[in-house]
Amino acid sequence: MADQQWFEKENFWLNYGPIMFDTKRWAEAPNVAEAVCKIAGLGEGSSILDAGCGPGRISVELALRKLAVTGVDLMQPFLDAAAESARDEGVVLDFVQADLRTYVPPRPFDAAINLYTSFGYCDTVEEDIQILRHIAGALKEGGWFILECISRETAVRDFTEGEWFERAGKTVLTEFSVEGAWEGLRSKWILIDNQTGARIEHEFVQRLYSAVELKRIMLASGFSSCEIYGDFDFSPYNEKARTMVLVARK
């Protein structure tokens, strides 16, 4: 059996999930969900795939807007947490443990999303393309796909060698370096428990795509159109872009 890639390891997410999905990320979820509905023209009863749903930040917000939501993720602890959030909010949605490189839904969706820099972590470009092709295959004709991610341009603009901060009862130290000719961003995260002093660390690389490069890949992966924006409000993707948002249609 092949070695697991880092994002397939449950222990990583149990330790790092509370750091990555902090209160700020949860607080922004309603606005992101509202923007997704606006961009894709979704309303009550529309079906949507949250590809890489994590702990259900956006999935639950979409369900609160009466969409038919399916959240897919590799990590069962995240899906369990998402299901608990759904119960707390009194909404019903489907959560599926699956690998986006191979996931095939029983029926197509009106839209799909992959948000909060959840793309570009596979070992090869071909695996990234597999994910895009499977998402395209999961959509109805004319269906929308919204991908939000760090880009090569924003990574270059915002690059720092590291920082430290405190979150979720831990001191977090980060170190960043560039892989190849800005082909990837290597991140090293060190967590120190503020009570016990216990220390864990993890290192991973995210592949960096330029916006135009990723647009071309998406157009070759089953999408008929793809537009690039600097945020969910359709602002231009330029030097002021907060993030990279690609809006594609099958």
N, C-alpha and C positions, 0 to 999 in steps of 0.2 A: 504494500500500500504506500502511495506517495506521502512524503512528509506534508503535514498541514502547513498552509500559509498562515501568517500571523493572525489575520482577521478571522480565521476559522477556530481559533483557540478560545474556549469559553473563559478560561482564567484571566486572559487579558481584559476582557470586557467587564468582568466582575470587579476588577481593580480600577480600571480606567474609565468605565462608563460614567460614574458620578462626577468625574473631573471634566469630561467632554460635554456632558449634558447638564450644565449648571443651570441655576435659576434664570439667568439671562436668556438662555436658549429656550427654556420653557415659556418665559414671558412673551417671547416674540412669536410663538406658535400661532395664536389666533390671527395675527396680521398676515402671516405667511399663508395660512390656509385660505383666508379671504382672497388673497392675491391669486392663488392657484385657481380658485373657482372663477375669478374674473378673467384670467388669461385664457382658460380653456372653455369658458362659457358653460360651466357646470351648475346644475341646480338639483333640487330634490329628486332623488332616485337615480342620478347619474352614477355610473360605476367607475371606480378609480383604483389603480394599483399603486400602493406605496412601496416602491422597490428599494429595499434596505430601510425598513421602517424603524429599526432600533426600538427604543422603549415607547414608541407610539405617540410622540409629541404631535406630529401633524395628522396622523391617522385618526386619532380621537377627535381632534378639532374638525376634521372633515366630516366625521360621523355625526358630530353635533349639528352640522349643517345639512343633515339628512341625506348625505351621499351614501351609496353602497360601497363600502371600503374593504379592500383586501390588503393587509399588510404582510409583506414577505421579508423574512430575515433568517440568517443562518443561526443566530444565537437564541436558544430556547429561553435563557433567563431574561433577555430583553422582551421576548414575546410574552412571557409570564407577567412581566411588569406592565407591558402595554395592555394586556387583558385586564389586569387589576385596575388600571387607570380608566379603562372603558367601563368597567362595572361601577366605579366610583362616580362616573359622569352619567351613568344610566343609558349608555348607548351600546348597540350591538354591531359588531363588525367581525370579519374573518381574519384570523392570523394564521399564517402558514410558515412552517419551518422548511426552508428550501434554499438552494443555491441558485442565485440569479443567472449563473452561467448555463444552467440546465432547466430552469423552471418553465413549465408550460401550464397555463391555467386551463380549467375546464371550459371556460367561455371567455370571449374577448371583452376588453374594457373600453370605456369611452375615453379614458385618459390614464396616464401614468406619471409618476414623479420619482425623482432620485435627488434628494436635497441634502444640504449641509455637508458638502464635500465628502460624499460617500462613494466616489468613483475614482478609479485610477490606482487601485492598490494591488491588482493581480500581478503575478510575476512577468506576464507577457502582454504585449499589445493585443495579440490574438485573443486572449481571454477577455480583455476589456471589450473588444469588438463582439465577442460571444454574448456578453451581457446586453449590449445595445441591440443586437439582432433578436435576442429573446424578448426584450421589452417591446420592440417593434412588432414581433409576432404575437404579442399578447394584446395588441390594440385592434379595435375595429378600424375599418377603412375610414380615413378622415379623423381618426383619434389623435389626441394631443399627448406629447411627452415634454415634460419640463425637467431640465437637469440644471442644478445649481452647484457650482464647484469652484475651487481655486483654479486659476489659470496660470500659464507660464508668465503672462504679462503682470498679473497682480502679485505673483510670487517674487518676481524680480523687483517690482516697485516697493513692496513691503518687507523685503528680506531683512531679517535680523539674525544675529548669531545665537541668540538665546535670551531667556528671561526667567524670572522666578515669581511665584505668587502663591498665595494660600487659598485653598478651596477644599471643601468637604472634609475638613479635619486633617488635611495634609499640606505639607510644603511641597510645591511642584517646581522642579527645575527642568528647563528645556534647553536643548542644544540643537541647532539647525546647521546643515551644510548642503552644498549643491552636489548633485550627482551628474557626472558627464557635462555636456554642454547645455546646462539647464534642462536636462531630460527628466530629472526627478529632484525631489526635495527630501533629504534624509532628516528624520526627526528622532531625537532621543529624549524620552520623558523619564525623569527620575521622581519617584514619589517617596516622601519621608513622612511616616505617621507622626503627628505632633505629640501623641501621648506615649507611644511605645518606642519611637525612634526607628522602627522597622523600615527598611529601605528596599524598594523594588525598582527595577528599571526596564525599559523596553525601547527598542529601536526599530524603526520601519521606514520604508521609502514610498512616497506617493509619486506616481508618474505625472509629469506636467505636460499638458497639451496647450498649445496656443488656441485661442478661440476659433480662428479660421481653420486650423488643423482639425479640431474636434468637430466642427461643422461639416467638413468634408467627409470625415469618417462616418458621421451620422447619416449623411446623404447616401453613402455607400452601404449603409446597414439596414435599409428598409424604410427610410423616411423620405418623403417627397419634397419637404421644405424644412428650413431651419433658420431661425432668426436669432441674433445675439444681442443681449441687453446687459446693462451694468447693474441692474437690480430688478426686483419684481414689479416695479412701477413703469416698466418700459423705458427707463432712462437709458441714454446711449452708453455703449460700451467704449469708453474712452479713458483718458488719464484720471478721471474722477470716479470711475466705476467702483462701487463698493465690493462687488463680487462679479462672477460670470454666470449669467442665466441664459441657457439655450432653450428656445421654444420651437419644438419640431412637430411636424404633422405627418401622419402616415399617408 
